[in-house]
Amino acid sequence: MGTDRTDIEHVADGVHLVHGSDTNWTILTEGDAVTLIDTGYPGDRRALLDSLTAVGRSPEAVSAVLITHAHNDHLGSAEYLRRTYGVPVYLHEAEVPHARRDFLHQVTVGQVARNAWRPGVLPWSVRALRHGGTAHVPVGAPKPFPAPGRLDVPGRPVPVHTPGHTAGHCAYHLPEAGIVVSGDALVTGHPIARADGPQLLPAMFHHDRTGALASLDALEALEGDALLPGHGPLRRGPVREAARRARERAF
């Protein structure tokens, strides 16, 4: 990772993973309808719309936006889609006020500056700023999930609360497809990470690192053999092993 290139990867029938500007989003299709899981940085908007075109859909076909967590690199175009196309934006109830920007649990410029000596931090931070990492992008009317369990949206994903990175962070499980969209609860790479493979993000990115570590238990309990992370490449193989490996590397 670490480029501005956008790649679209076919994962399974009706499931595409899109690699944007150091961050990923997922497109779920069912017939002509679409669910987006995350939306990239604000500066990824053109790439986001192009990715819909590339899978034969349009923004008018988006039935729902699901957000793993309300950091700018995942929330970037959620309000644009809500305001322009009337698309509902859903999050865990604990993440709804975060999406409204009642508060902001996100790495600060000061924290980044204190870590600027670390390999990769400076070029990553320049790209993040260029793509809207510090922009003000609240969602005007974010919605909590309407009921526990499987969501009645294209792809029928099941939210899995994985707090720690933020208080309301959620992964999304597609049980029949054996797919877990893990957001930032479990990644496979990042421009400032020391190595690739299953891991937690560097500590400065977590609101509660202890909670993030504990949430690996929830991911380890999921049946799946494809991990679609918020950062890094698609990983094939048991998700439980990826979660276990990330826990081992965290110490």
VEXDREN-437288 format. One line per field, with one value per residue: residue number from 0; z, y, x of N, C-alpha, C in turn. Coordinates in pm, whole numbers, always signed. Atoms other than C-alpha are relative to their C-alpha. Layout:
N
seq	[NUM,...]
n_c3	[Z,...]
n_c2	[Y,...]
n_c1	[X,...]
ca_c3	[Z,...]
ca_c2	[Y,...]
ca_c1	[X,...]
c_c3	[Z,...]
c_c2	[Y,...]
c_c1	[X,...]
***
This chain:
251
seq	[0,1,2,3,4,5,6,7,8,9,10,11,12,13,14,15,16,17,18,19,20,21,22,23,24,25,26,27,28,29,30,31,32,33,34,35,36,37,38,39,40,41,42,43,44,45,46,47,48,49,50,51,52,53,54,55,56,57,58,59,60,61,62,63,64,65,66,67,68,69,70,71,72,73,74,75,76,77,78,79,80,81,82,83,84,85,86,87,88,89,90,91,92,93,94,95,96,97,98,99,100,101,102,103,104,105,106,107,108,109,110,111,112,113,114,115,116,117,118,119,120,121,122,123,124,125,126,127,128,129,130,131,132,133,134,135,136,137,138,139,140,141,142,143,144,145,146,147,148,149,150,151,152,153,154,155,156,157,158,159,160,161,162,163,164,165,166,167,168,169,170,171,172,173,174,175,176,177,178,179,180,181,182,183,184,185,186,187,188,189,190,191,192,193,194,195,196,197,198,199,200,201,202,203,204,205,206,207,208,209,210,211,212,213,214,215,216,217,218,219,220,221,222,223,224,225,226,227,228,229,230,231,232,233,234,235,236,237,238,239,240,241,242,243,244,245,246,247,248,249,250]
n_c3	[+0,-6,+125,+27,+97,-43,+55,-34,-9,-12,-111,+12,+69,-68,-99,+54,-90,+75,-66,+36,-46,-129,-73,+83,-22,+54,+73,+1,+97,-2,+112,+41,-119,-55,-131,-16,-134,-2,+120,+24,-36,+82,+130,+80,+52,+142,+7,-52,+104,+111,-37,+24,+145,+42,-29,+72,-80,-7,-137,-22,-37,-137,-93,-137,-34,-133,-39,-108,-105,+57,+35,+131,+113,+23,+2,+89,+90,-52,+0,+141,+50,-72,+41,+145,+52,-102,-48,-146,-50,-123,-85,-136,-75,-69,+99,+61,-34,+59,+140,+0,-51,-136,-50,+100,-50,+116,-26,+14,+71,-95,-12,+122,-1,-95,+58,+136,+21,+34,+145,+69,-57,+70,+128,-23,-52,+112,+82,-77,+5,+138,+31,-89,-129,-107,+43,-86,+84,-81,+65,-54,-68,-5,-62,-61,+62,-43,-85,-12,+97,+143,+48,+120,+106,+93,-59,-131,-96,-144,-74,-115,-76,-28,-52,-36,+94,-49,-91,+73,+119,+36,+118,+64,+32,+103,-40,+110,+88,-75,+14,-108,+29,-136,-29,-63,-115,+40,+133,+55,+38,-8,+42,-107,-70,+21,+82,+47,-65,-98,-110,-41,+44,-101,-121,-1,+72,-77,-116,-115,+56,-75,+56,+135,-15,-46,+109,+85,-40,+78,+138,+1,-11,+123,+105,+125,+58,+73,-85,+76,-103,+33,+55,+38,+103,-30,-51,+8,-108,-113,-70,-139,-5,+16,-128,-94,+39,-41,-146,-30,+41,-76,-125]
n_c2	[-119,-121,-71,-57,+87,+67,+134,+66,+143,+85,+93,+107,-51,-113,-62,-58,-81,-109,-58,-140,-74,+55,+51,+87,+10,+123,-13,+118,-15,+99,-50,-132,-84,-5,-50,-40,+4,-107,-84,-60,-139,-96,-14,+122,+4,+38,+142,+74,+3,+81,+143,+44,+16,+116,+124,-7,-64,-145,-44,+11,+139,+27,+7,-28,-12,+50,-54,+74,-97,-134,-73,-63,+85,+98,-76,-114,-40,+47,-109,-32,+97,-21,-126,-8,+112,+47,+131,+5,+33,+77,+32,+43,-112,-73,-74,-102,-136,-22,-37,-137,-83,-49,+11,+60,+90,+24,-41,-145,-48,+5,+139,+34,-74,+64,+127,-28,+61,+141,+22,-3,-89,-128,+9,+35,-115,-94,+53,-10,-139,-31,+66,-45,+66,-91,-74,+12,+72,+66,+50,-78,+81,+141,+84,+126,+119,+3,+117,+87,+107,-23,-123,+16,-81,+91,+75,+50,+19,+1,-82,+62,-111,+24,-129,-16,-100,-101,+65,+67,+70,+126,+80,+52,+142,+59,+140,+95,-16,+21,-124,-97,-135,-25,-139,-22,+89,+98,-40,+85,-87,-144,-62,-19,+127,+52,+121,+34,+114,-35,-80,-123,-122,-60,-38,-138,-9,+58,-71,+89,+113,+120,+44,+50,+132,+90,+23,+109,+121,+5,+36,+137,+89,-2,+95,-68,+29,-117,-118,-125,-98,-142,-37,+117,+86,+114,+118,+128,+91,-14,-128,+25,+2,-137,-67,+57,-52,-141,-4,+37,-108,-121,-1]
n_c1	[+85,-78,+10,+130,+66,+121,+14,+125,-27,+119,-24,+101,+119,+63,-89,-123,-82,-62,-117,-11,-118,-43,+115,+85,+144,+57,+125,+85,+108,+107,+78,-48,-18,-136,-39,-140,-57,-99,+1,-131,-24,+74,-66,+21,+137,+2,-34,+116,+102,-52,+3,+138,+13,-80,+74,+126,+103,-6,+30,+144,+30,-44,+114,-44,-142,-34,-130,-65,-27,+16,-122,+15,-40,+107,+126,-22,+109,+129,+97,+28,+98,+127,+61,+23,+80,+94,-42,-16,-133,+19,-113,+35,+58,-107,-78,+86,-43,-133,+24,+55,-108,+21,-137,-88,-103,-85,-137,-14,-119,-110,-46,-73,-125,-91,-44,-46,-130,+17,+4,+128,+101,+8,+72,+141,+74,+18,+111,+123,+44,+41,+127,+107,-7,+40,+119,+119,+95,+104,+121,+109,+102,-39,+101,-44,+59,+140,+29,-117,-15,-15,+61,+83,-59,-68,-109,+46,-110,+28,-97,-67,-59,-142,-47,-141,-50,+94,+94,+105,-52,+65,-32,+121,-18,+85,-20,+12,-117,-123,-76,+5,-49,-47,-31,-131,-17,-102,-47,-108,-110,+21,-126,-98,-22,-135,+7,+133,+63,+103,-53,+66,-66,-88,+74,+50,+127,+111,+55,-18,-72,+36,+127,-24,-58,+105,+95,-46,+74,+124,-35,-48,+115,+78,-34,-30,-131,-45,-4,-4,-35,+5,-131,-76,+59,+87,-69,+70,-36,+92,-4,-40,-147,-46,+19,-97,-132,-5,-16,-138,-91,+30,-78]
ca_c3	[+0,-10,-356,-501,-730,-711,-764,-770,-663,-723,-401,-455,-633,-543,-339,-451,-242,-362,-270,-269,-122,+157,+255,+131,+83,-9,-266,-213,-503,-509,-838,-940,-582,-389,-33,+28,+333,+398,+144,+162,+219,+107,-172,-290,-410,-781,-727,-524,-799,-1063,-866,-879,-1254,-1286,-1129,-1350,-1098,-1033,-718,-768,-714,-364,-113,+201,+326,+621,+808,+1010,+1204,+1161,+1081,+778,+567,+595,+628,+348,+104,+330,+370,-1,-84,+183,+75,-303,-347,-25,+79,+449,+644,+916,+1204,+1548,+1794,+1980,+1656,+1551,+1757,+1629,+1269,+1355,+1496,+1841,+1927,+1732,+1833,+1567,+1566,+1611,+1410,+1727,+1766,+1404,+1444,+1749,+1541,+1227,+1277,+1221,+872,+642,+872,+686,+334,+468,+656,+344,+144,+425,+435,+55,+53,+333,+646,+855,+665,+848,+704,+954,+851,+890,+993,+1064,+1168,+1417,+1290,+1297,+1471,+1599,+1358,+981,+802,+539,+277,-33,+72,+407,+622,+998,+1206,+1466,+1735,+1764,+1988,+2064,+1750,+1819,+2066,+1800,+1549,+1366,+1136,+892,+847,+534,+675,+357,+158,+438,+428,+707,+634,+929,+892,+1122,+1390,+1197,+903,+678,+621,+651,+508,+852,+967,+1005,+821,+625,+741,+999,+1269,+1474,+1346,+1518,+1869,+1794,+1576,+1849,+2091,+2324,+2224,+2505,+2373,+2018,+2132,+2313,+2001,+1819,+2020,+1838,+1500,+1593,+1659,+1305,+1036,+722,+483,+330,+525,+369,+584,+601,+515,+333,+85,+81,+286,+196,+471,+800,+961,+1303,+1220,+1106,+1435,+1631,+1438,+1503,+1875,+1880,+1700,+1937,+2224]
ca_c2	[+0,+362,+480,+675,+386,+240,-136,-335,-697,-951,-1153,-1359,-1332,-990,-887,-651,-506,-167,-42,+338,+595,+390,+269,+19,+0,-290,-308,-563,-617,-798,-773,-409,-283,-198,-172,+20,-66,+248,+521,+607,+952,+1264,+1289,+937,+1043,+1020,+681,+568,+662,+509,+184,+164,+216,-54,-314,-205,+8,+376,+588,+585,+206,+240,+129,+174,+289,+92,+248,+43,+354,+730,+818,+1041,+773,+556,+819,+1046,+1042,+913,+1252,+1324,+1005,+1072,+1431,+1382,+1044,+1000,+696,+603,+581,+313,+261,+103,+316,+407,+539,+753,+1061,+1016,+1032,+1350,+1488,+1541,+1437,+1313,+1010,+1025,+1048,+1412,+1617,+1640,+1262,+1224,+1494,+1317,+1000,+1168,+1009,+661,+512,+589,+835,+1153,+1041,+878,+1196,+1410,+1180,+1177,+1556,+1576,+1337,+1508,+1335,+1647,+1769,+1828,+1565,+1499,+1293,+1496,+1214,+892,+600,+319,-33,-82,-422,-674,-932,-950,-622,-600,-441,-586,-858,-910,-852,-909,-629,-747,-491,-470,-168,-35,+139,+353,+288,+186,+13,-272,-544,-700,-1076,-1242,-1593,-1769,-1630,-1688,-1324,-1082,-709,-611,-236,-123,-388,-620,-510,-674,-376,+0,+245,+296,-66,-244,-556,-691,-958,-971,-710,-430,-82,+111,+216,+588,+513,+342,+520,+218,-25,-267,-281,-327,-623,-774,-737,-983,-1247,-1155,-1181,-1509,-1655,-1583,-1849,-1722,-1776,-1429,-1118,-779,-524,-148,-129,-378,-657,-920,-1222,-1571,-1832,-1882,-1551,-1708,-1766,-1406,-1281,-1517,-1401,-1036,-1105,-1276,-981,-728,-823]
ca_c1	[+0,+102,-4,-293,-388,-737,-769,-1091,-1073,-1349,-1371,-1687,-2019,-2156,-1851,-1572,-1290,-1166,-818,-818,-577,-421,-769,-1027,-1401,-1629,-1907,-2186,-2425,-2756,-2941,-2918,-2885,-2567,-2446,-2125,-1919,-1712,-1643,-1271,-1125,-1315,-1057,-1145,-1489,-1410,-1248,-1551,-1793,-1568,-1555,-1935,-1924,-1657,-1889,-2178,-2365,-2431,-2460,-2838,-2824,-2674,-2939,-2729,-2391,-2256,-1966,-1719,-1620,-1634,-1274,-1232,-1065,-1379,-1652,-1529,-1824,-2100,-2267,-2232,-2421,-2682,-2741,-2719,-2889,-3084,-2880,-2919,-2594,-2588,-2345,-2338,-2535,-2214,-2063,-2361,-2256,-1901,-2031,-2224,-1898,-2040,-1684,-1383,-1178,-909,-531,-432,-186,+24,+39,+143,+409,+554,+584,+717,+1058,+913,+955,+665,+486,+578,+479,+162,+64,+117,-113,-369,-380,-406,-703,-895,-773,-841,-1149,-1477,-1711,-1993,-2294,-2611,-2845,-2657,-2875,-2812,-2873,-3251,-3239,-2985,-2846,-2854,-2927,-3200,-2974,-2804,-2560,-2738,-2427,-2426,-2267,-2015,-1933,-1554,-1485,-1141,-1025,-1333,-1613,-1863,-1638,-1813,-1693,-1941,-1982,-2118,-2172,-2284,-1990,-1739,-1629,-1543,-1511,-1296,-1248,-967,-1026,-792,-579,-322,-94,-55,+201,+356,+336,+667,+548,+256,+14,-266,-215,-362,-294,-11,-110,-152,-454,-662,-893,-858,-585,-672,-1027,-901,-695,-995,-1212,-990,-1180,-1502,-1329,-1165,-1511,-1635,-1648,-1481,-1195,-1166,-1066,-1142,-956,-978,-608,-389,-456,-728,-628,-743,-744,-929,-1020,-972,-605,-565,-710,-487,-180,-265,-294,+46,+207,+50,+281]
c_c3	[+0,-130,-12,-98,+61,-72,+48,-10,+19,+103,-12,-77,+83,+101,-69,+110,-85,+85,-50,+50,+141,+84,-96,+28,-72,-68,+3,-101,+14,-103,-46,+117,+62,+147,-5,+146,-1,-135,-27,+56,-77,-140,-89,-73,-147,-15,+49,-107,-119,+33,-16,-149,-47,+28,-59,+76,-3,+143,+31,+44,+145,+95,+142,+2,+143,+32,+112,+119,-66,-10,-144,-117,-28,-20,-116,-85,+49,-4,-142,-57,+67,-53,-147,-49,+102,+59,+153,+38,+137,+70,+130,+79,+72,-95,-65,+41,-54,-145,-12,+37,+127,+75,-110,+70,-119,+33,-29,-80,+93,+18,-123,+0,+94,-52,-139,-32,-43,-151,-54,+51,-79,-136,+15,+44,-109,-89,+73,-2,-139,-33,+100,+137,+117,-38,+99,-83,+85,-87,+68,+80,-2,+78,+70,-74,+52,+93,+13,-115,-143,-45,-129,-107,-96,+62,+135,+100,+145,+70,+120,+74,+42,+52,+35,-91,+16,+84,-73,-124,-21,-119,-59,-51,-108,+17,-117,-93,+72,-4,+125,-49,+135,+33,+58,+128,-25,-142,-45,-48,+19,-39,+111,+83,-34,-89,-48,+74,+105,+122,+44,-63,+108,+110,-8,-67,+84,+112,+126,-51,+74,-50,-139,+4,+43,-112,-101,+36,-83,-144,-8,+3,-130,-99,-130,-50,-94,+89,-89,+99,-47,-60,-30,-97,+55,+53,-11,+110,+119,+72,+144,+13,-15,+132,+103,-28,+42,+150,+38,-30,+84,+127,-29]
c_c2	[+125,+74,+59,-86,-62,-133,-61,-150,-76,-108,-123,+58,+111,+70,+48,+80,+104,+59,+143,+61,-43,-54,-77,+25,-124,+31,-135,+24,-115,+45,+131,+89,-20,+40,+36,-16,+90,+70,+67,+141,+92,+15,-122,+0,-42,-148,-86,-13,-84,-149,-56,-23,-127,-132,+5,+62,+152,+43,-5,-140,-32,+9,+38,+18,-49,+47,-86,+91,+137,+80,+49,-90,-111,+69,+99,+47,-42,+111,+43,-94,+17,+123,+1,-105,-56,-135,+3,-47,-65,-27,-62,+122,+82,+85,+112,+141,+33,+44,+140,+102,+73,-4,-64,-82,-42,+46,+149,+35,-6,-140,-43,+68,-65,-133,+17,-64,-147,-18,+0,+102,+130,-11,-39,+122,+104,-47,+14,+142,+36,-59,+32,-63,+87,+84,-22,-63,-73,-53,+68,-80,-146,-81,-119,-117,-17,-115,-82,-101,+48,+125,-27,+99,-97,-64,-59,-22,+4,+88,-76,+112,-37,+130,-2,+102,+127,-75,-80,-72,-131,-62,-47,-141,-40,-151,-98,+5,-27,+119,+85,+130,+61,+146,+14,-82,-104,+35,-95,+83,+145,+65,+22,-126,-54,-124,-18,-122,+44,+70,+104,+117,+49,+68,+140,+14,-46,+93,-80,-126,-129,-57,-57,-141,-101,-33,-103,-131,-14,-39,-145,-100,-10,-105,+78,-35,+111,+122,+122,+113,+144,+51,-129,-88,-100,-115,-121,-92,+27,+134,-20,-2,+139,+76,-50,+54,+146,+13,-32,+115,+125,+12,+3]
c_c1	[+89,-1,-139,-79,-125,-10,-131,+21,-131,+31,-89,-118,-63,+86,+128,+69,+74,+112,+15,+130,+38,-116,-90,-147,-50,-132,-71,-112,-98,-103,+59,+39,+139,-4,+147,+38,+122,+7,+134,+12,-96,+60,-10,-134,-5,+30,-116,-107,+45,-4,-141,-24,+69,-70,-141,-114,+21,-27,-149,-41,+37,-119,+39,+151,+15,+141,+58,+27,+17,+129,-11,+35,-100,-135,-8,-116,-138,-105,-34,-105,-136,-71,-40,-97,-99,+34,+10,+140,-17,+133,-51,-48,+107,+82,-81,+43,+139,-16,-59,+106,-40,+133,+82,+107,+86,+141,+14,+126,+122,+56,+79,+136,+102,+53,+60,+135,-12,-9,-142,-99,-12,-68,-146,-78,-24,-115,-133,-55,-53,-137,-110,+0,-40,-122,-114,-110,-106,-113,-119,-101,+40,-101,+66,-62,-143,-35,+127,+4,+8,-77,-78,+45,+69,+124,-32,+113,-49,+103,+56,+72,+142,+61,+148,+65,-82,-103,-107,+46,-75,+70,-133,+29,-99,+10,-4,+121,+131,+92,-18,+62,+38,+28,+139,+17,+107,+40,+111,+119,-40,+133,+102,+21,+138,+2,-142,-53,-99,+59,-101,+74,+97,-80,-58,-136,-121,-45,+26,+69,-32,-132,+15,+58,-106,-99,+48,-70,-128,+28,+46,-116,-80,+49,+23,+137,+45,-14,+17,+26,-20,+128,+75,-75,-101,+84,-92,+53,-90,+16,+45,+153,+58,-13,+101,+141,+14,+19,+143,+97,-19,+84,+149]
***
